[in-house]
Each structure stands twice: as structure tokens, then as C-alpha cells.
Amino acid sequence: MLGQPVPVVTDDDVARIARRDFPAQADEVLALLAGYGAESWEREQPRVRLAVLRLADGDMERLLQQLAYAKLDYRDVLMGAEYLAYATLTLHTPKPSAEDAQQAIEQDWRKYEEWLRR
């Protein structure tokens, strides 16, 4: 059975990545990210905040955009940051083979871990 890995991350991971990707603006970025989670439906704060950082890729304008998307529906940023190859595959092939699906899952996980650990 196929299963998507789910990252287990912490606020410390968020702070580290914010400092890595926004060295001159880390405090501002962390303050902005802290705004996600104020509402009851804004779940999985560290995970979503990391997804926003990944999709922003060091660009403040993109960070603000992704943060706004997260506040509307956090699943959108999770999909883009954690499951892009799988999402693309299933968008173009509604019933991909188990092998293709597994390859996409493994590719997504490998890329996420590489990004997180660099």
C-alpha cells in the first residue's frame, strides 16, 4: 500500500530555515509566520510554516503570498511543498500505476529531506 510520508517538524526547524533562507530578515519572517495559527482551523503550525518557507524560496513577496494561501487553506501549501511530484502525476494521470506513484512519493520525500537538511 502506498503512503505519503508526513514530516515531523518543530518550531526550532522553522526558526533554523527562516534564518537560513532569510538571513537579513529572519526576525520579520518569524513574526509573519507566527500569524499562522491564530485561527482554530489553522492547523499543524510548524509543518505549514515550513511549507510556506519552502515555497517562498527566500523571496519575501512569495512568502507573503504563500502565507495568505495557507490562511485560506493550509492543504494547498502542504501539497506544493511536500507532494508536488505526486500531485503533478495524479493531475495528469488520474490513475497512475503503483510504481509511478511510489516513485513520485519517494522523489517528493527525498527532495523535502534534502531541502530541510541543507
N, C-alpha and C positions, 0 to 999 in steps of 0.2 A: 504494500500500500504506500502511495506517495504521501509525503507530509512536508509542509513548509516549515523550515526551522524558524523559530521566533527568537530574536535577540533578547538576551537578558542583560540590560544595561542599567547604569546608575547615574545619579546626578554628578558624580565625580567624572564619569565618562563625558557627560555633556560639557562640563567645565573644561576638561582637557581638550576636547575637539574645538570648542569655541576659541580657546587660546591658540590652538594650532592654526585654525583656519582664518581667524580674525585677530591677529596678534595686537594690532593697534586699537581695536575696538571691542576687545573681549568683554569688558565690563558692560558696555552698552548692549552688546549682543545677549549676554546673560540676563540682563534686565528685561530685554524684549521677550526672550524665551520664557521668562518667569510669568509672563502674562498668559501663557497657555497653561490651562489647568484651573483657571478661576471658576469656570462653569462646571456643573456636575457632569455634563456629557463629554467634557474634555478629559478623556481617559489616557492612561499609560504615559504620563508626562515625560519621564526620561526618554523613553523609546521614541515618542513623537518629536520631542525636541531634537533628538539626534537625527531623525529623518529630515527635519527642516534644515538642519545644518548640512547634511549630506547634499540635499537638493540645491541649497544655496551656493555651495562650492566656493565659499569665500567672497561672495558678492552680496553686499548689504541690500541692494534693491531686490534681489531674488530671495533673500532671507525674509524680508517683509512680505513678499508675495506668498511664499510657501507657508509662512506663519498664518497669514489670512486664510489660506486654503485649509490649513489644519484646524482652525477655529470653526470653519464651516462643516468639515467632515474629515476627521483625522485619518480615516482609512485611505483617503486619496494620497496623502504624503507617504504613508507607510507603503502603499503599493509602488509608488515611484522610487522610493529609496531602498526598499528591501526586496521587491519582487518584480523588477522591471522586465527581465528576460522572460519570465513565466507569463506575465501579463501580456507582453507583446506576442508571445507564442499563441496563447489562448484567444487573443483578439483576432489573429489571422487564421488560426486553425481551431475552431471551436471544440473539436475532439482530437487533440494531439495523441500520438502514440505514447504509451507509458515511458518508453525510452527517451523520446524527445522531451517529455515533461520532466523527467528526472534530471536530464542534462541541464535544462533551464533552471531548475531548482538548485542544483549544485553550482551552476555558474553564478546565480544570484548570491548564494551564501558565500562563495569564495570571494567575490568582489566586495561584498559587505565587510567581511572579516579583514580583507586587505586594507580597505579604506579606514576601518576602525582602528587597526593596529599600527598604521604608518606613523 
